Every structure is written in C-alpha cells, then in structure tokens.
Amino acid sequence: MYQLNYHSISRPGLGLEDFDNILEEAIAVNSTRNITGCLIYHNHRFIQILEGRKKDVLHVYGKIGGDKRHHTVTLLWENHVEGRSFEEWNMAFHRPDYENVKHFVNNVTLLSEFSEKTSGSLLSFWTTVGEILRSGTIDHIAKV
C-alpha cells in the first residue's frame, strides 16, 4: 500500500459549486482506482492524503496537480505502508453553517490530535491539518 499527502492553496473565488464538482470527480476517480483517503479544506488551503496502489495514487496526484481550482500543490510526504488508514472512509463534503463551523473545526482538530500517526505520511497529514485549522479565522467558511 502506498500513501501520499500534499498541501495546496485554493484559487480566489472558489464556491460551493466548485466543491460539489471536486467531490463528484473524486468519488468517480477514486472508486475506479480503489483509492481511499481524506481531504480537508480550511482557510483557503487543501490538505489531502491518498492511499492505494502506487501507480493509481500517482496517477490521481498528477491529475490533482493540473487542477486549476488550486495552486502551489506541494508534496509533503509519500511512503509505503502495511495497510490502509482510511479504508472505511467515503468521500463526503460537510458544509458547516455559521452557527456550527466552530464545532466542526474543534471536532476535526481533536480528530487530528488523536488519530494514529503510524507512518510518516500520516504524521505529516495530521500535523498539517492541525496547523491549517489553527491558522487564521473561521468566519470566511460560512461565506463559501
């Protein structure tokens, strides 16, 4: 099994329709290539970890690098691992409204603190998730 995680910055003006399209495309591509993982978006930044067969993960990462909805795509870590860490995770998109966005950020922050970090890519992913969630303000999420 192969894991890879990256960080990127969203283009200005990214809206809910863009997120819906990202979700739809990810479900289609990931399911055909048996890729699992987790994607977090906050403060105009994406962090994602992908896992699957190396050639499939690298194919998807190549497509991600050419996606115009974000820029400055930076590979953070890649490595081989014993098994999947996100085997039961399905792609989903949570649209927190203004009233519960703070709870959402707090819950994902706790998840990042307590999740297993048994590989370099998992440690890098969850550390970066924590940094992104603690950076800036959370008010703009309600406006997306």
Secondary structure as GFF3:
##gff-version 3
##sequence-region A 1 144
A	DSSP	beta_strand	2	10	.	.	.	ID=ss1
A	DSSP	alpha_helix	16	33	.	.	.	ID=ss2
A	DSSP	beta_strand	36	42	.	.	.	ID=ss3
A	DSSP	beta_strand	45	52	.	.	.	ID=ss4
A	DSSP	alpha_helix	54	65	.	.	.	ID=ss5
A	DSSP	beta_strand	70	80	.	.	.	ID=ss6
A	DSSP	alpha_helix	101	114	.	.	.	ID=ss7
A	DSSP	alpha_helix	120	134	.	.	.	ID=ss8
A	DSSP	three_ten_helix	139	143	.	.	.	ID=ss9
###
